């Protein structure tokens, strides 16, 4: 397969069905947040917090971030994350921050190893190797090390946003 890359090692490729499903779910979540904001403002903060945590942890603890290599997915995700953070509490910038964090770590990985980061799946106190069908390979120990960095810095971002929420 002939792959075409642009700035930031983003790949120009069509969105696949699972990409479209994730983007559609994100849109639904944003509309749900808007609905809560209008009709049940007392739950605005807790809804924002739960949505931000789910999206943030999805980005830092799974191979979900591999979708960000697609330029179209990244642009749409960036727009949705920005829309979610507008007129919201500071906790709502978690999806935006973890998006940028993932890109920064993948670009550092690419600079060092001249290939795409294939993050491990984390859960239940362990890490599971993931096989990327676009990269045609599984993550190795280098990917595992960078997954740990991604997870640690992502948890730090989430923690700092949570602390700022408590201060307000």
C-alpha positions as CSV (number, residue, x, y, z in Angstrom):
1,X,0.0,0.0,0.0
2,X,1.4,3.4,-1.0
3,X,1.0,5.7,1.9
4,X,1.0,9.5,1.6
5,X,2.2,11.6,4.6
6,X,2.1,15.4,5.2
7,X,3.4,17.7,7.9
8,X,3.7,16.1,11.3
9,X,3.8,12.6,9.8
10,X,0.0,12.6,9.4
11,X,-1.3,10.2,6.8
12,X,-3.7,11.1,4.1
13,X,-6.2,8.3,4.0
14,X,-9.9,7.8,4.0
15,X,-11.8,7.5,7.3
16,X,-12.7,3.9,8.0
17,X,-16.1,2.9,9.5
18,X,-14.7,2.7,13.1
19,X,-13.3,6.2,12.7
20,X,-16.6,7.5,11.6
21,X,-18.3,5.7,14.5
22,X,-15.9,7.2,17.1
23,X,-16.4,10.7,15.6
24,X,-20.2,10.3,15.6
25,X,-20.1,9.1,19.2
26,X,-18.1,12.2,20.1
27,X,-20.6,14.4,18.4
28,X,-23.4,12.7,20.3
29,X,-21.5,13.3,23.6
30,X,-21.1,17.0,22.8
31,X,-24.8,17.3,22.0
32,X,-25.6,15.5,25.3
33,X,-23.4,18.0,27.1
34,X,-25.2,20.9,25.5
35,X,-28.5,19.3,26.4
36,X,-27.4,18.9,30.1
37,X,-26.1,22.5,30.1
38,X,-29.4,23.8,29.0
39,X,-31.9,21.6,30.8
40,X,-30.0,20.4,33.9
41,X,-27.2,22.9,34.6
42,X,-26.7,21.4,38.1
43,X,-25.1,18.4,36.4
44,X,-23.0,20.4,34.0
45,X,-19.7,20.0,35.9
46,X,-20.1,16.3,36.7
47,X,-21.1,15.6,33.1
48,X,-18.1,17.5,31.8
49,X,-15.8,15.7,34.2
50,X,-17.0,12.2,33.2
51,X,-16.8,13.0,29.5
52,X,-13.4,14.5,29.8
53,X,-12.1,11.5,31.9
54,X,-13.4,8.9,29.5
55,X,-12.0,10.7,26.4
56,X,-8.7,11.5,28.1
57,X,-8.1,7.9,29.4
58,X,-9.2,6.5,26.0
59,X,-6.5,8.6,24.4
60,X,-3.7,7.8,26.8
61,X,-4.3,4.2,27.8
62,X,-5.2,2.5,24.5
63,X,-4.1,2.3,20.8
64,X,-7.0,4.7,20.1
65,X,-4.4,7.4,19.4
66,X,-3.3,5.5,16.2
67,X,-6.4,7.1,14.6
68,X,-4.8,10.5,15.1
69,X,-2.3,9.7,12.4
70,X,-5.1,10.2,9.9
71,X,-5.1,13.9,9.0
72,X,-8.9,14.0,8.5
73,X,-9.6,12.2,11.8
74,X,-7.1,14.6,13.6
75,X,-8.7,17.7,12.2
76,X,-12.2,16.6,13.1
77,X,-11.1,15.4,16.6
78,X,-9.4,18.8,17.2
79,X,-12.5,20.7,16.1
80,X,-14.8,18.6,18.3
81,X,-12.4,18.8,21.3
82,X,-12.2,22.6,20.9
83,X,-16.0,22.8,20.6
84,X,-16.4,20.8,23.8
85,X,-14.0,23.0,25.7
86,X,-15.6,26.3,24.7
87,X,-17.8,27.8,27.6
88,X,-16.9,24.8,29.8
89,X,-14.9,24.3,32.9
90,X,-11.1,23.8,32.8
91,X,-11.6,20.1,33.2
92,X,-13.1,20.0,29.6
93,X,-9.7,20.8,28.1
94,X,-8.5,17.3,29.0
95,X,-9.5,15.8,25.5
96,X,-7.7,18.7,23.8
97,X,-4.5,18.4,26.0
98,X,-4.3,14.6,25.6
99,X,-4.8,15.0,21.9
100,X,-1.8,17.3,21.7
101,X,0.1,15.2,24.2
102,X,-0.4,12.1,22.0
103,X,0.8,13.9,18.9
104,X,3.9,15.3,20.7
105,X,4.9,11.9,22.0
106,X,4.3,10.1,18.7
107,X,6.4,12.8,16.9
108,X,9.2,12.4,19.4
109,X,9.0,8.6,18.9
110,X,9.1,9.1,15.1
111,X,12.1,11.3,15.4
112,X,14.0,8.8,17.5
113,X,13.0,5.5,15.8
114,X,11.8,6.7,12.4
115,X,8.5,4.9,12.6
116,X,5.0,5.2,14.1
117,X,4.4,4.6,17.8
118,X,2.1,1.6,18.4
119,X,0.9,2.1,21.9
120,X,0.1,-0.9,24.1
121,X,-3.4,-1.4,25.6
122,X,-3.3,-0.8,29.4
123,X,-5.6,-2.1,31.9
124,X,-5.9,-4.3,35.0
125,X,-2.4,-3.4,36.1
126,X,-0.7,-4.7,33.0
127,X,0.0,-3.8,29.4
128,X,-1.1,-5.8,26.3
129,X,0.6,-5.7,23.0
130,X,-1.4,-4.3,20.1
131,X,-1.0,-5.2,16.4
132,X,-1.6,-2.3,14.1
133,X,-3.1,-3.4,10.8
134,X,-2.0,-0.1,9.1
135,X,1.6,-0.5,10.3
136,X,1.5,-4.2,9.7
137,X,3.3,-4.9,13.0
138,X,2.9,-5.1,16.7
139,X,4.4,-2.8,19.3
140,X,7.8,-3.8,20.8
141,X,9.6,-2.8,24.0
142,X,10.3,0.7,22.6
143,X,6.6,1.2,22.1
144,X,5.9,-0.2,25.5
145,X,8.3,2.3,27.1
146,X,6.7,5.2,25.2
147,X,3.2,4.0,26.2
148,X,4.3,4.2,29.8
149,X,5.5,7.8,29.2
150,X,2.2,8.6,27.4
151,X,0.2,7.1,30.3
152,X,2.3,8.8,33.0
153,X,2.2,12.3,31.4
154,X,-1.5,11.9,30.5
155,X,-2.4,11.0,34.1
156,X,-0.4,14.0,35.2
157,X,-2.3,16.3,32.8
158,X,-5.6,14.9,34.1
159,X,-4.5,15.3,37.7
160,X,-3.5,18.9,37.2
161,X,-6.8,19.7,35.5
162,X,-8.6,18.0,38.4
163,X,-6.6,20.0,40.9
164,X,-7.4,23.3,39.1
165,X,-11.1,22.2,39.3
166,X,-10.9,21.8,43.1
167,X,-9.2,25.2,43.5
168,X,-12.2,26.9,41.7
